[in-house]
């Protein structure tokens, strides 16, 4: 849904873009969904481009503001029950930087190479964390700390990833590895191997390179400031 925001609410959302490595690529152009694919059925997609905020009256809902001319938009899944979205381009070893806005109770996921999930979940206030909580490596490791901000605030992930290795015959010789996962400046994981892909990825198969996927079939979520630096 589209809603006009007050000046103070909109001003709070505007920000100075961070500085990224010179060789970083930007898969999301802030204008439209070119460069991205969706899982089927595509007509069930709820992905939009706009300025996202959590509704101050209903914090499990994302609203879209009118975007000022020239202001880059956010990649927004405006409601749950949609489809996953992934890049047309593929990468192997890379550092991924992205900010995510998570409404109260919502659930998404960052699938590195389209197959290895870093969990996106509203775990605000939780003390005992599981493999389903924010920053978990789904089916592999729970986060060491709970670094999430309260619903309605942006969270920054920095993910250093090493792709699986294969020999000339296509046989895997070493597992994919999360070298480091950092959320809001706090380290959640270091040197965690992934023995196989997370269920419900793009293909369910491991390969030397793959896309970046954001989960859209669970709850509303928004992403911005996405940068991928190949290694």
C-alpha positions as CSV (number, residue, x, y, z in Angstrom):
1,X,0.0,0.0,0.0
2,X,1.1,3.6,-0.6
3,X,0.9,6.1,2.2
4,X,2.1,9.7,2.6
5,X,4.4,10.2,5.5
6,X,4.8,13.3,7.6
7,X,8.0,15.3,7.0
8,X,9.6,14.2,10.3
9,X,9.0,10.5,9.6
10,X,10.4,10.8,6.1
11,X,13.4,12.8,7.2
12,X,14.2,10.2,9.8
13,X,14.4,7.6,7.0
14,X,16.8,9.6,4.8
15,X,20.5,8.8,5.3
16,X,24.0,9.4,4.1
17,X,25.0,6.4,1.9
18,X,28.0,4.5,3.4
19,X,31.3,4.2,1.6
20,X,31.9,0.8,-0.1
21,X,34.9,-0.8,-1.8
22,X,35.7,0.5,-5.3
23,X,35.1,-2.9,-6.8
24,X,31.8,-3.5,-5.1
25,X,28.8,-4.1,-7.4
26,X,25.2,-2.9,-6.8
27,X,22.7,-5.6,-7.9
28,X,19.7,-3.3,-6.9
29,X,19.6,0.0,-8.7
30,X,17.0,1.7,-6.3
31,X,14.6,2.3,-9.2
32,X,13.1,-0.9,-10.4
33,X,13.5,-4.7,-10.4
34,X,15.6,-5.0,-13.5
35,X,18.5,-7.5,-12.8
36,X,16.3,-9.7,-10.6
37,X,14.2,-12.8,-11.2
38,X,11.4,-14.3,-9.1
39,X,10.3,-17.8,-8.3
40,X,7.1,-19.0,-9.6
41,X,4.3,-18.1,-9.5
42,X,5.5,-14.7,-10.4
43,X,2.0,-13.2,-10.3
44,X,2.0,-13.8,-6.5
45,X,4.9,-11.4,-6.0
46,X,4.6,-8.6,-3.5
47,X,8.0,-7.0,-4.2
48,X,8.0,-3.2,-4.8
49,X,10.5,-0.4,-5.0
50,X,9.8,2.6,-2.6
51,X,10.8,4.1,0.7
52,X,9.9,1.6,3.4
53,X,8.9,2.2,7.0
54,X,7.2,0.2,9.7
55,X,3.7,1.5,10.4
56,X,4.0,3.3,13.7
57,X,0.4,2.3,14.6
58,X,0.8,-1.3,13.5
59,X,4.4,-2.5,13.8
60,X,3.9,-5.7,11.9
61,X,3.1,-3.8,8.7
62,X,5.4,-2.1,6.2
63,X,4.2,1.0,4.5
64,X,5.6,2.8,1.4
65,X,6.3,6.5,1.4
66,X,6.1,8.7,-1.7
67,X,9.7,8.8,-2.9
68,X,11.3,12.2,-3.5
69,X,12.7,12.7,-7.0
70,X,16.2,11.3,-7.2
71,X,16.1,9.4,-3.9
72,X,17.0,5.7,-4.3
73,X,14.2,3.4,-3.2
74,X,14.3,0.2,-1.1
75,X,13.6,-3.3,-2.2
76,X,10.4,-4.1,-0.4
77,X,8.2,-7.2,0.1
78,X,5.1,-5.4,1.2
79,X,3.3,-8.4,2.6
80,X,3.8,-12.1,3.3
81,X,2.8,-15.1,1.3
82,X,4.6,-13.9,-1.9
83,X,7.6,-15.3,-3.7
84,X,11.4,-15.2,-3.4
85,X,13.5,-12.9,-5.5
86,X,17.1,-13.4,-6.7
87,X,19.7,-11.7,-8.8
88,X,20.4,-12.6,-12.4
89,X,24.1,-12.2,-11.8
90,X,26.1,-14.8,-10.0
91,X,29.1,-14.7,-7.6
92,X,31.4,-17.0,-5.7
93,X,33.6,-15.8,-2.9
94,X,32.3,-12.4,-1.9
95,X,31.6,-9.9,0.9
96,X,27.9,-9.0,1.0
97,X,26.8,-5.8,2.7
98,X,23.1,-5.1,3.1
99,X,20.6,-3.4,5.5
100,X,17.3,-4.9,6.4
101,X,14.1,-3.5,8.0
102,X,12.1,-6.2,9.8
103,X,8.5,-5.5,11.1
104,X,7.4,-7.1,14.4
105,X,7.1,-10.8,14.1
106,X,8.3,-11.0,10.5
107,X,10.5,-13.5,8.8
108,X,12.7,-13.5,5.7
109,X,16.1,-14.8,4.7
110,X,19.3,-13.8,2.8
111,X,20.4,-16.8,0.7
112,X,24.0,-16.4,-0.3
113,X,24.7,-18.0,-3.7
114,X,20.9,-18.6,-3.7
115,X,21.4,-21.7,-1.4
116,X,22.9,-20.8,2.0
117,X,20.6,-18.9,4.3
118,X,21.3,-16.3,6.8
119,X,18.1,-16.0,8.8
120,X,16.2,-12.7,8.9
121,X,13.7,-12.8,11.8
122,X,12.3,-10.4,14.4
123,X,14.2,-11.8,17.4
124,X,14.1,-8.5,19.4
125,X,14.3,-9.1,23.1
126,X,15.1,-12.8,22.9
127,X,17.8,-14.1,25.2
128,X,18.1,-17.7,24.1
129,X,18.7,-17.9,20.4
130,X,18.2,-20.8,18.0
131,X,18.8,-21.6,14.4
132,X,15.6,-19.8,13.6
133,X,16.6,-16.5,15.0
134,X,18.1,-13.4,13.4
135,X,21.5,-14.1,11.9
136,X,21.3,-17.8,12.3
137,X,22.8,-20.0,9.6
138,X,19.7,-22.1,9.1
139,X,20.3,-25.8,9.8
140,X,23.9,-25.1,10.7
141,X,24.5,-22.7,13.6
142,X,22.6,-20.3,16.0
143,X,24.0,-16.8,16.4
144,X,26.4,-16.1,19.2
145,X,24.7,-12.9,20.3
146,X,21.4,-11.1,19.7
147,X,22.4,-7.9,17.8
148,X,19.0,-7.0,16.3
149,X,17.5,-3.5,16.7
150,X,13.9,-3.0,17.6
151,X,11.2,-3.4,14.9
152,X,11.2,-0.4,12.6
153,X,14.9,0.2,12.7
154,X,17.4,-0.7,10.0
155,X,19.9,-3.5,10.7
156,X,23.2,-3.9,8.8
157,X,24.7,-7.3,7.8
158,X,28.2,-7.8,6.6
159,X,28.7,-11.4,5.3
160,X,32.1,-12.7,4.3
161,X,31.5,-15.9,2.3
162,X,33.7,-18.6,0.7
163,X,32.1,-20.6,-2.1
164,X,32.3,-24.4,-2.2
165,X,35.2,-25.8,-4.3
166,X,34.9,-28.4,-7.1
167,X,37.4,-30.5,-9.1
168,X,37.6,-30.7,-12.9
169,X,35.0,-33.5,-12.8
170,X,32.6,-31.4,-10.8
171,X,33.0,-33.3,-7.5
172,X,32.9,-31.1,-4.5
173,X,36.3,-30.9,-2.7
174,X,35.4,-28.5,0.1
175,X,32.3,-27.1,1.7
176,X,31.0,-23.5,1.4
177,X,32.0,-21.5,4.4
178,X,30.8,-18.4,6.2
179,X,34.1,-16.7,7.1
180,X,32.3,-14.1,9.2
181,X,28.8,-12.8,9.7
182,X,28.5,-9.5,11.4
183,X,25.2,-7.8,12.4
184,X,25.2,-4.2,13.5
185,X,28.9,-4.4,14.3
186,X,28.7,-7.6,16.4
187,X,30.1,-10.9,15.2
188,X,27.6,-13.7,15.0
189,X,29.7,-16.4,13.3
190,X,33.2,-17.2,12.3
191,X,34.4,-20.0,10.0
192,X,31.2,-22.0,9.8
193,X,31.1,-24.7,7.1
194,X,27.9,-25.5,5.3
195,X,27.7,-29.2,4.6
196,X,25.0,-28.6,2.0
197,X,22.4,-26.1,0.8
198,X,19.6,-24.8,2.9
199,X,16.2,-26.1,1.8
200,X,14.0,-23.9,-0.4
201,X,16.9,-22.1,-2.2
202,X,17.0,-21.2,-5.8
203,X,18.0,-24.7,-7.2
204,X,18.8,-26.9,-4.2
205,X,22.1,-27.6,-5.8
206,X,25.7,-26.5,-5.0
207,X,27.8,-24.8,-7.6
208,X,31.0,-22.6,-7.9
209,X,28.8,-19.5,-8.2
210,X,25.3,-18.5,-7.6
211,X,22.8,-15.6,-7.2
212,X,21.8,-13.7,-4.1
213,X,18.2,-14.4,-3.0
214,X,15.9,-12.7,-0.6
215,X,13.1,-14.7,0.8
216,X,9.6,-13.3,0.1
217,X,7.2,-16.1,0.9
218,X,7.1,-15.5,4.7
219,X,6.6,-12.0,5.9
220,X,7.0,-8.3,4.9
221,X,10.6,-7.0,4.8
222,X,12.7,-4.3,3.2
223,X,16.3,-4.2,2.0
224,X,18.6,-1.3,1.1
225,X,22.3,-0.4,0.5
226,X,23.1,-3.8,-1.0
227,X,26.7,-4.1,-2.2
228,X,28.6,-7.3,-3.2
229,X,32.4,-7.2,-3.4
230,X,33.8,-10.3,-5.3
231,X,36.9,-11.8,-3.9
